[in-house]
Amino acid sequence: MAYLLSLAKIVQSLLEPGSVVPARLRDRMDEDTSQAVERALRALSEVAMQQHHQARASGTYAAIQEEQDTLLAEIAIHTRAVRSDLTLTPQEAVRRILLIVGFARTVLDNDPQLEEQLGPGVGAFFEKLDRAEFRDGTVS
């Protein structure tokens, strides 16, 4: 399931040194909120990597489905924009991260371990963040 490896690496790239995402999150959100977003992204990457290794070890590679391929392409597009487009407003960046999380959860088939790591209120958390007011470049 090479697509799981791709998903893990794409999402992980948001948190790598040199990525503007962690710094942008910390600059524009309170510490708890930025850490929650980083934890969600890290959990997505870790679970995708675990699923990849499990499939490899068990020999249960499944062909990528067209829907998963489309979602993976969308995730890559949004990740690239969040990572490198310095003209994105904070709200646009948050919306793209929300899409990345949602699409990745679908690709990972709402993995129980992922849902446990993300917590029961992850959807509500990101929806609240999406509706947050951004004034002077910060979330309020």
N, C-alpha and C positions, 0 to 999 in steps of 0.2 A: 504494500500500500504506500507507494512512493508519494502519493498525494498527501498523506498524513505527515510525512517528513517535510514536504514543502510547506504545509500549513504551519507546522511547528516553527520552521525557520523564518517564515514570513512574519508571523506574530512576534517571535523573539527579536526580530530586527527592530521593532519599535522600542525595545528596551536596551539595545546594545550601546556601548560607548560610541559617541559620535552622533547618535540619533538625537534629534531635537525634542523628542516627545517627553522624556522625563523632566527635562528642564522647563519646557513649556507648561507642563502640568503643574509643576511646583511653583512656577511664577504666577500662575493664574488661578490656582485653587488652594484652598487650605490644605494643610499637610495630610489630614485624615482622608480627605477626598482623593487627593493625588495618589496616596498610597493604595487606596481601594481600587482605583483604576489600574495601577501597576500590578497589583495582586491578581486582578481578573485577567489581564493580558498574560501574566506569567503562568497562571493556572491553565489557560487555553493552550499555551505552548507546551507545557509539561504533559498534559493529557494527550495531546496529539502525538507527541514523541513516544509516550508509553504505548499508545495504541499501535503505532508503527512497529515498535520493537516486539510487541506481543504477536502481531500478525506475521512478522518475519520469523519469529521463533517457532510459531505453530504451523507455518506454511500455509496460512489461510488468506493469502493475498486475494483481494477481490478487485475486479476491474473497476476503475473509476466510472461512476455513473455520470451521465451528461449533466445532471443537476449539480452534482458535486464539483464537476469541472467548471461550470459556470460560476458557482459560488466562490471557488478558489480564485478564479480570475478577478472577480469583484473584490475579494479580500485583498489581493495583490495591488489592485488599482488604488483602493482606499488607503492601504498601508503606505504605498509610495507617496501619495499626496500628503498624508499626515507627517511622514518622516521628512519630506524635503520641501514642501511648499510653504515657504515662510509668509506668504500672503494670506494664508487661511486665517480667518478670524477664530478666536477661541471656541465660539459656538460651532463653527463649521468643523473644527478638529474634533470636538466632542461628539458631534453627530456622526462623523466618519468612524470614530472609535466604537460608537454604539452599533453601527452597521457591521463592523468587523467582528465584534463580540457575538452579535445575533447570527451572522452567517457562519461563524466558526462553530457555534453551538449546534447549528443544523448539520454541518458537515460531520461533526463528532457524534451526531445522533443523540444529542442530549445525554451524553455519557453520565451515569450515576455518580462516578467519582468526580467528574467535572462539576456537576451540579452541587455536590457536597462542598467542594472547594470554593465555589463561587458564592454559595449560601443561598437561602431561599428568597432573599429580596434583591437579587442582582438585577433583575429586569426593572423593578420599581426604582432601584438606585439610579440606573442609567437613564430611565425616563425622567426622573426628577432632575438629574444633571442636564438633560437635554432641554428642559424647560427653564433652567436657571437663568437668571439675568446676568449678563456680562456687562459690567460697567468699568470703564477705564482699564480694560484688559484683564479684569479679575472677575471671578464668580462671586455673586452676592445672593 
